[in-house]
Amino acid sequence: MTTALYLPEDNIDMIAATSVLQQQAADIRTKTINWASYMQSQMISQEDYQTISALDKSRATFLAQNSTQVVKTMLNLVSHLSKDSTIQYILVLLDDLLQEDRSRVDQFHETSAKMKQCIWGPFLNLLNRQDGFIVNMSSRILAKFACWGHETMPKSDLNFYLQFLKDQLASNNNEYIQSVARCLQMMLRVDEYRFAFVSVDGISTLIRILSTRVNFQVQYQLIFCLWVLTFNPLLAAKMNKFSVIPILADILSDCAKEKVTRIILAVFRNLIEKPEDASVAKDHCIAMVQCKVLKQLSILEQRRFDDEDITADVEYLSEKLQNSVQDLSSFDEYATEVRSGRLEWSPVHKSAKFWRENAQRLNEKNYELLRILVHLLETSKDAIILSVACFDIGEYVRHYPRGKHVLEQLGGKQIVMQHLGHEDPNVRYEALLAVQKLMVHNWEYLGKQLEKENENQKQGAAPIAGKA
């Protein structure tokens, strides 16, 4: 049985969320299909002809008395007819039947099981059609079958369907994107489906699309998907590995729509409340501070909102983030900034005291922070990030006796030198300073080298394994 997460958003305006699909469905409802010609040419049986004709005339009464036959006929028609306009009509009729009464989903599951027919197959096959309406209406029906009944979608079909939704979301200029997102909103309310979505690299896809310019409705729907994922404690704990916090913080600072603000705050709250490990919640708080969320919260505190949830979430987040700032050491702040990949000239970088006390800590967790700095130098196009990364690497080498050797092992020296020819003069300058620090043998530590080497051995810096 599916374990669905029933939320206030279940009342979301279906028409607003699937407007292109709904406009086309409204046109299709007005059409008539010549079922008699299908029967005369023996493309459908007498029984199916009588059933579909009766449904066209008096749906509710006929369905109540002949539910088994209706399911059988609908599956027969979807499986055996091929003309686009006819399939469109059948799909709209079927979607309307389910929308009117969710319990009909279980009738379809039970009847198809008795008939020993697969309920998923015919609709999954329709996802391969060329007609966009057929594809997306089939997808919508699949989501209802998967979420509104007692039967879950089998694993192989589920992976295929979620991959389909992910590909459709990523498709350029997809006019049905709101409908695709709506299907995903439904699917991710069910806990059993969440990990399957993560396994097809779904979160990365959501983040990638959110980092581009999409309209506020799609923005809201995709952030809603992230929100329902964070109700699972394990997923909430892993979420920021996908850079969810930086992306949502950027959207929060730019968005003008209250519903988008509300859903971002709800995600942030879950990222603090849901993880079972307190240190993960703390890391999420620090990441939010690093991404200037506190500043946005102070702006939101000055505004009046009709929605009480927004006010409550702003108060909760402000308190948690302010507490985390008080507990924050300068190294915690630095580590969070590096992990976020958003380096800037914050005071900690230029503090000689910080580097004297903390340079060696870049060796922790198998040189995690140093590897990130090298990776940023390789991949970033941002001049400020490159400048700060060069500066930090120079300070690491300057204050840690074996820093030059470590950096060479990680391939960092060569990458710093490549930036000597960078088009930005600030990057060139910081790269030159870093190279000079690399060339000066152990800087001011010459006289203390042996003493420091002994200290390092006692403290046991991790051996270097592999390139960055």
Secondary structure as GFF3:
##gff-version 3
##sequence-region A 1 468
A	DSSP	three_ten_helix	8	11	.	.	.	ID=ss1
A	DSSP	alpha_helix	14	17	.	.	.	ID=ss2
A	DSSP	alpha_helix	19	29	.	.	.	ID=ss3
A	DSSP	alpha_helix	35	40	.	.	.	ID=ss4
A	DSSP	alpha_helix	46	57	.	.	.	ID=ss5
A	DSSP	alpha_helix	59	65	.	.	.	ID=ss6
A	DSSP	alpha_helix	67	80	.	.	.	ID=ss7
A	DSSP	alpha_helix	84	100	.	.	.	ID=ss8
A	DSSP	alpha_helix	104	114	.	.	.	ID=ss9
A	DSSP	alpha_helix	121	126	.	.	.	ID=ss10
A	DSSP	alpha_helix	132	147	.	.	.	ID=ss11
A	DSSP	alpha_helix	155	170	.	.	.	ID=ss12
A	DSSP	alpha_helix	177	187	.	.	.	ID=ss13
A	DSSP	alpha_helix	191	199	.	.	.	ID=ss14
A	DSSP	alpha_helix	202	210	.	.	.	ID=ss15
A	DSSP	alpha_helix	216	229	.	.	.	ID=ss16
A	DSSP	alpha_helix	233	238	.	.	.	ID=ss17
A	DSSP	three_ten_helix	239	242	.	.	.	ID=ss18
A	DSSP	alpha_helix	244	254	.	.	.	ID=ss19
A	DSSP	alpha_helix	258	273	.	.	.	ID=ss20
A	DSSP	alpha_helix	278	290	.	.	.	ID=ss21
A	DSSP	alpha_helix	293	301	.	.	.	ID=ss22
A	DSSP	alpha_helix	308	327	.	.	.	ID=ss23
A	DSSP	alpha_helix	330	340	.	.	.	ID=ss24
A	DSSP	three_ten_helix	347	350	.	.	.	ID=ss25
A	DSSP	alpha_helix	352	358	.	.	.	ID=ss26
A	DSSP	three_ten_helix	359	363	.	.	.	ID=ss27
A	DSSP	alpha_helix	364	379	.	.	.	ID=ss28
A	DSSP	alpha_helix	383	399	.	.	.	ID=ss29
A	DSSP	alpha_helix	403	409	.	.	.	ID=ss30
A	DSSP	alpha_helix	412	418	.	.	.	ID=ss31
A	DSSP	three_ten_helix	419	421	.	.	.	ID=ss32
A	DSSP	alpha_helix	425	439	.	.	.	ID=ss33
A	DSSP	three_ten_helix	443	448	.	.	.	ID=ss34
A	DSSP	alpha_helix	449	459	.	.	.	ID=ss35
###
